[in-house]
Amino acid sequence: MNIILWIVFGAFAGWIASLIMKTDQHQGTVYDIVLGIVGSIVGGFLMGLIGQSGVTGFNVESLIVAVIGSIMVIFIGRKLRRQ
């Protein structure tokens, strides 16, 4: 059951990031889930580099970290596609 909750958390974070970056019409739910999970990993890693806690559970701080990480993944993906 825990993995299902993390998938839902990742989907929510990916969806918020896709709305912020205005890519919501171009991608589907599966892409939002993957984006949110990858964004959580990236955001947690970057927060660890600056000495802060990353994704620690189902709370607002973790959601913010995951959304910021997802935005970064979208941004990097856009740059790679243009080349």
Secondary structure, 3 states (H helix, E strand, C coil): CHHHHHHHHHHHHHHHHHHHCCCHHHCCHHHHHHHHHHHHHHHHHHHHHCCCCCCCCCCHHHHHHHHHHHHHHHHHHHHHHHC
